Each structure stands twice: as structure tokens, then as C-alpha cells.
């Protein structure tokens, strides 16, 4: 039996020998070709970061949240209370934004942030009066050294709980404070000094509010502090003071406070308070002031579903904002759904209420019987897609 096994083994080896020799003589398989780096890999290798987004919406309302311009006498009819969603019934490209930055922890860097769409047109109008649907929201040079960071150029404001970029907000529409009480962008120099991991001081000098260039010497100063003692709570306080507009010879002061409390990983509470005061442009004239607050409740039901409730008021103490002494307020509920990581669908209902009939309800141009009301309601749908290289 043992001899038969040895004979069988020898036969198998002899039969396989030609194949083994052929395999030994065959050239080795070529290694796989190296992968061609994509644009994200190239940007990362250079130390750059790139991000962008597209936001589009459809909204319908019971009046004209942006007011209406009356050509015969140039009068604005109705109280403008919304910042970007200013039309009556419309499909709208809100924003398409792209940001490219090189911001090392030490040394020089730079950032450029460009946006296009209807929101860019409104921002551009606020800055220089030109009707342009493309705007450079931010473009600045940066120097970082130790705890000090300095930027010079154009950048977004420190004030407010909400920002221009829709991906960083929890609601579709912007707050009353965002429209009536806070600047959007500044051009100048800003320095941030990190005194510790939890506390920073900020100071800067700017051309004004939403002003890219001026021909006057008086500027707007900004000071601020940011305190984040832990992951649960954060507080920022900032103030702006000085001449805010190249067309109006008056000083304006804004004190802005934003407090954020993360109750749980799913529930966040935010409080934003503003106090504004503006000197009269006329010698010996009376200054005017107004104040307001916005309270936010943000809750995540799951990784895909969330809700954001905003309640706020503006006390127009001297009738400067709305044209009459009154308090007007609004409530907004937004539901967000993320079917995939980079896309969110938002559905929002908003209701604005004033003590006086200041909201335009019917189109004045070419029609008689202009109507006003003390309330305005709006329903909106918005889709937001975003991407980033890192």
C-alpha cells in the first residue's frame, strides 16, 4: 500500500512539472497603475480647503415681505421685513457659493468666498447699489502667529446668530434682527487674540456697514469677546460704533449678544439680543434707538429629521425701522429632512405680526386700492446641497 502511494505521488509530480516550469518562465504580472489623484486630493496636498453649496427655493406668501417700489414718486410701499425672501410668489436660486482657503496655523494665508443668485443681488445692492447677481462675500489676507490672527480685506460681520450662508442656518428665512439691526459684511482689518482655549478678544476697524469702499475718514470700530467654557455653553458679545454709511453723516452703535446652550446632543437653545442707537444726521437732532431679541429651539429627532422654532420681536421705540412707534414680531417653524448626507430639504411656515397696518398686501403698480395689513404669512420649500474637499 505504501509503495502504491509513493508511485501515485511521483506520477502527479511528473505530470505537473511542465506546468510548473511554464509558470516559472512566465513574466511576473505587472503592478497596478497608480491611481490618478482627484481634485480633492490635489487641493488637500497643497494645504487648501474648498467647499461649496447650492440653495434653491419656492415660497408663497400673503403679501410683499420686501415691500414694493412705486415708480411715480420713488416711494417704498409697505414695510420690508425679510432680507432675502422678498418676493411674492416665486421659484428662486437663493445662493450658489464657493469658498477656497489657505489658512495655516502660522504664517500668511488667504480666503476667497464667492456667491451668486438672488441673495447675492440683494447683498450687492446693500453694498454699492449695483444690481449684480454675483458678489464676493469675503476676500481677505490672513496672518496667524501664536494666539494672534489678523485678517485684512472683506469679511462677514461678528453680529447675530444667523449668517448669509444658508447651510449654516437652521431656518430658510432670516430673522427680523438680521434685517433691521445687524450689518452683513465689513471691509477693513480685524484682529483676534486667543487668551486661552476658551476665551478670545476681537478688535477691528472697518469702512462701515456693508460698505466695500468709502471716501470719508471716519470709520466703524468693532470689539468683541467669545467665551466657550465647555461643550455645553458659549457666549459671544460684540459692539459696533462709528459712522456706518457713506451716504449718511451719522454714527450708529450696535450691541449684540448671542448665547448658545446645548441642553443635550439633540436639543440646542439660542438667544440673540440687539440694541441699536443712531445719531441724528441733523445738528441738534434727536438720536433714535430700537432693540430686539430672537429665541431659537433646535431639536434633532434623528440623523435625518430635525425642527427649528424661532420666536422674536423688534421694539421700534422711535419709529425708525418701521416708520411708526410699535413692536412687531414673528414666529417661524422649519422642518429639515436629510435623505442623504450632503442634501437637506426644508419646509417652513412663518408668521409676522405688527401693531400697525404696515405690511403691503396688494400690488400697487398699475392697480388701485392698495391694501395693507398688520400681519403677513409665508410658506417655503428649500433644497440645499453642499460639498467640501475635506
Buried (B, 14 or more C-beta within 10 A) or exposed (E): EEEEEEEEEEEEEEEEEEEEEEEEEEEEEEEEEEEEEEEBEEBBEEEBBBBBBBBBBEBEBBBBBBBBEBEEEEEEBBBBBBBBBBBBEEEBBBBBBBBBBBBEEEEEBBBBBBBBBBBBBBBBBBBEEEEEBEBBBBBBEBBBEEEEBBBBBBBBBBBBBBBBBBBEBBBBBBBBBBBBBBBBBBBBBBBBBBEEEEEBBBEBBBBBBBBBEBEEEEBBBBBBBBBBEEEEEBBBBBBBBBBBBBEEEBBBBBBBBBBBEBEEEEEBBBBBBBBBBBBEEEEEEEBBBBBBBBBBBBBBEEEEEBBBBBBBBBBBBBEBBBEBBBBBBBEBBBBBBBEEEEEBEBBBEBBBBBBBBBBBBBBBEEEEEBBBBBBBBBEBBBBBBBEEBE
